[in-house]
Amino acid sequence: MTLTPLLLPSWFDPEVIINWLGPYALWGVAFIIFAECGLFAILPGDSLLFTIGIFVALGTIDHSMVFVCTVLTLAAVLGNVSGYLLGRLIGPPLFRERSGLLGQIFKPSYVEKTRLFLARYGSRALILARFVPIVRTFVTLVAGVSRMSFRHFITYTAIGGVLWAVGVTTLGYYLGNIGFIKNNIDAVLILIVAVSLIPMAVEFLLHRRRNRRAAVTAA
């Protein structure tokens, strides 16, 4: 298989990572998923899930799909919980009134705006953001900083975690051995990300339309 991600160093290649981890591949990938979801690390989560599904199908990883998906889902959800708790911990000292550049970057008003945004779109945002690289890395921090209800947070981040970890890994398991997909995994992953952005784009456009109508009504 040739699984070198586009424009990324070879050590970001999921196949290289999994082969390097050897018999500890599942646990190493679980830690990487945890780090991406909770420790704000930019890592190849989607491609790792897809590739580990391929390796399970090939028998290279000697675990059942049920066990693999359970471990990876727990890693994703626990990572999000860690990110949320860190957000609650560092939020107050980070977003306080201050002068200078930091004061402009970490304005307390940003927290309030984020809180209002998540209060309105939080459920969908937590689920959809799971499928978007980088966004999923920081959305839990934002949820913690904005003091989103933990019960609300854990409910929807768990739904997103199951859909993401189980969904992408299962896609790899069933589709990874198709020649075209196996040889064009980078394009497939980019397509998955693009499709996942469609609901967020539609919601954004609908929100803009509602604001315009409200402005016209007010005028």
N, C-alpha and C positions, 0 to 999 in steps of 0.2 A: 504494500500500500504506500501511496505517496500522500502524506497528510501535512505538508508544510504550510502553515497559515500564511496568507498573503501579507507581505510587508512586515513580517515579524521574524525575530531571531529564531534559530533552529531549536533553542531550548524551550521555545513556546509551542513547539510541535507536540500535540497530544500523544502521538505514537512514540516519540522520543521519551517523553515523560513517563508513560506507562511502562515502556520497556526498561527504562532505568530503574523504576521502582520494583520491577521483578515480581516476586511472590507477594509483595506488600502493596501491589498496584491499587487494589480497592481502597485500602486504608489511606494510602498516600493521596489518592484522588479525593477521598472524603475530606481529608484535611484541607486540600486546596479549595474545595467547594466551600468549606466552613470559612476559610480565610477570605475568599472573595465576597462572601455574603455578610461577614461580620467584622473583619479586620481591615476593610477598605483597601484591599490589595487588588490590583488590576491583573487578572489571570484569565486563562482561556477556559472558562467554565462550560460554555455550550459545547465546544469542540471536544472537551474531555468527556462529558456525558455521552455524546454521540459515539465517540471512539470506544469508550469502555463497553458500550452496548455491542459494538462490533466484536470486541475481544471476547465477550461472554458468548456470543453466537458461535465464534470459532473454537471455543473451549479453552482458549489461552488463559482466561480467568476462570478458575474452577469453583464458581459459586452459582447458585440459581439466580435467575433474574429477579425473583421475589426478594431474595436476601439482598442483592445488589441495590435494587431500587429503594428498599427500606433504609439501608445504611446511608445512601446518598441523600434521600429525603430528610432524614434526621440531621445530617450534616448541614444541609441548606437551611432548615428551620432553626436549628440551634445557632447557626451563624447569624441569622437575622435577629434572634433574641439578643445575642451579644452586642450587635451593632446598635440595637434599640437602647439597651442599657447604657452603653457608652455615650450615646446621644443625650440621654437624660443626665448622665454624670457630668459631661463636659459642656453641655449646653449653656447653663447659667453663667459660668465664668468666661466662656468664649464669646457669647453674645451679650455683652454689657456695654453701657455707654462709655465711650472712650474717644480720644482725639487721634488724629493722624490716619495713616493708611489702614491700619487694622480696624479702626472705628468705622471707616467707610465700607470695608469688606464685610465685617460681622456686625451689621446694624441690628439692634433689637427688633426693629420694625420688620425685618426679614422673617424673623421667627413667627411673628403674628400673621404675616401674609401666608407663610407656609402652613401654619395651623389652620387658617381659614380654607386654604386650598385642599388640605387633606381631609378637613371636616366635610367638604363638599364632594371630593372625588377620591377620598382615601381608599375605599374598598377596591375600586377599579384600579387605582394607581398602584396599590401594593401587589395586585395580581399581575397586571400588564407589565409593570417595571421589571418583574422577575425575568422576562424574556429579552430584556434590552441590556447589552453589556454596558458597563460603567454606571448606568442608571441604577441597576439592581445593587451595585456596590454601595451607593450612598443614600438610597431612599430610606433605609432603616435608620440611618443616622438622623436624617431629617425628621422622621416620625418620632424618634426619641427626643430630639431637641424641641420639637413643637408640642411635646407632652400629649401625644395621642394616647387615648385609653389603651392600656395593655391588652384588655380583653378583646377590643376591636382589632388591635394590631395583630395579636397572635392568631385570631380566627382567620383573617384574610392572608396573612403571610404564610400560614400553614396550607391554605388552599393553593396559593401560588407555588409553594414549595413542592407539593405533590404533583401539580400539573407540569412544572418545569422539570424536576428531577426524573420523574417516571416517564413523562412524555418524550423528552429528548433522548433519554437512554433507550427507551423502547423503539423509537425511530431508528436509532443506530442498530439495534438488535435485528430488526426486520428488514431495513432498507440498506444497511451498510455493505452487504455482500452483492448488491446489484452493481455491475461493472461501472456504469456511468456515474452513479452516486459515489462509489468508493474512490473513483479517480478524480472526482470534482467536488470533494467534500467542502473546500473553502467556499465555492459558489453556493452550495446547498445551505451552509450555515448563514451566509450573507442573506440568502433568500428567506430563511426562517426569521432572522432579525427584522428584515424589511416587512414581512407579513405581520409580525407582532406589533410593529409600529402603526399599522393602519387604524386599529381602534382608537389609539391615543390621538392620532391626527384627526380622525372624524370627530372625536369629543372636543378637541381644540377648536375646530371649525364651527361646530354647533354652539360652543360657548361664545365665540366671537359674534355669531349671528344673534344670539340672545341678548348680548350686550348692546348691539346696534339697535335692535328693536326697542330695548328699554330706554336707550338714549333718545330715539325718535318719539317714543311715547311721552317721555319727560319734557321734551321740547314742545 
